[in-house]
Amino acid sequence: MKVINKEIRDSPVSPPSETPNKQAYLTFAIVALALLMSAIDMTIISVALPTMLTDFKTNLAIVGWTITGYQFSQSIVMPIAGKLSDELGRKRLFMVAVIVFTVSSLAAGLAPNIYWLIIFRVIQGIGGGTFLPSATGIVSDAFGSRRATAIGLFGSIMPIGGIIGPNLGGFFVQNFSWRWIFFINVPIGILLIILGYKKLPSVKTVNNAHNNHLDIIGLSLFVGGILAILYGITNWANNPTGASIMTWSLFAAGAVLLVLFMRYEGGIPKPMLEPKLLKWRPLLAVNIYNFIYGAVTFGLVSFIPYYATVAYGMNAQQEGLLLTPRSIAMIIFSTISSVFIIRFRYRLPMLIGSLICSANFFLLGRGYHDVILFGHNLSNLVFLSIVMGMTGIGMGVANPAANNAALDLMPEKVAAVSGMRGMFRCIGGVLGTAIVTLLLSQFSDHAIGMQYIYTGFGILLLCLIPIIFIIPDTAHQKYINVVNE
């Protein structure tokens, strides 16, 4: 641990501002708009899955790659973006991300078939995965020691996209075409390019060949390992009667590549992910938490519209409305949690949030129809909206605490830690989404299959409780420091 701390102290970072000013709040608004664009794109596609299945005449395992491909490229680029943000400059990397995301959104809307759409979604994920680490670094530089509340508010900004995305998506799919769910990002991206170029501050960073080394071999082993496992899952889902020799060969190849990745990373001076940090117990607990949390939350958002279609016969606009209560609840409770975060510590909000989410996953797993509550008949749309709203409360309470608990482990490398945290959350989401499509291929009735899956999600969240107690709860000391200032 002493070695880790020395490496952190010796890391080249820019001195942060201690008192936020008008420029800091303008900076926050610009990067928040980028996160909003990314959030719109992440949630808007879920309501289009049933339509894409019909238009492209394919199956759920293939269409699911429009989600997993995006999540996968996000997860790969996040730790790289975090490192480059610390070393090359936040603004430069942020602007490149905006351009990549905007151009690939336009291309996705024009995609001639499902395979080109998947390719453009992967490119989109590269831009989207760069947003969070660079935005976190930009805001951290601007707000200095007051960054906890500002970064915590990211958890309330992104759900705004969760409101706009599904409702716009439902409107476009119902009245026009699914292609408009990608075109909507273009005007936002153009505005961001203009504002970012003119208004974002440029913070000086150390820039030399030694620091700019990228671990290409390690990255290749990691990408190859995860891709092999993902393709193995897809291959199995396309042949649900049983895993073939090809499927098991892909799983074995993925496992070998990941083992080689860990061995290689431990033997080079500038690894993509430092094994000694990954083995450090508090950081390991954070990564496990984010991996499982990513699996269940991506599974919820990605497939609740599909579940509403197959189990309740809802249309695209109803599906968009269904996701709205979750997003509104997340905005409200993320804001409240962010404001009081250092007073109530990190651990308690994470526990409460996980328990609330788990309870609502169990409710989804019961498959209730035409519920009577306190003598009142609730439509299926109202019932599911209530459940989704309660889930949003749980996520809103837990997210700011979980985000800042990770950053406090290594505050001098905030962008890099943000990238690592985001990578594990996205990898969890990628594998979780792929496994959902695999499990559904085993059920002739997908509605019943989704109920079993949501019950499993509830159990997984309960398994996070002992993990939360391993994560250091440093917020109380920060509260004392702020009060004494």
Protein Blocks (a to p, Z undefined) as FASTA:
>chain_A
ZZmmmmmmmpccddddfbdcfklmmmmmmmmmmmmmmmmmmmmmmmmmmmmmmmnopafk
lmmmmmmmmmmmmmmmmmmmmmmmmmnopklmmmmmmmmmmmmmmmmmmpcbfklmmmmm
mmmmmmmmmmmmmmmmmmmmmnmmmlmmmmmmmmmmmmmmmmmmmmmmmmmmmmmcfklm
mmmmmmmmmmmmmmmmmmmccddddddfklmpccfklmmmmmmmmmmmmmmmmmmmmmmn
bccfklmmmmmmmmmmmmmmmmmmmmcfbdfbdfklmmpmklmmmmmmmmmmmmmmmmmm
mmmmmmmmmmnopafklmmmmmmmmmmmmmmmmmmmmmmmmmnommlmmmmmmmmmmmmm
mmmmnopahiaeehiacdfklmmmmmmmmmmmmmmmmmmmmmmmmmmmmmmlmmlmmmmm
mmmmmmmmmmmmmmmmmmmmmpmblmlmmmmmmmmmmmmmmmmmmmmmmpccfklmmmmm
mmmZZ
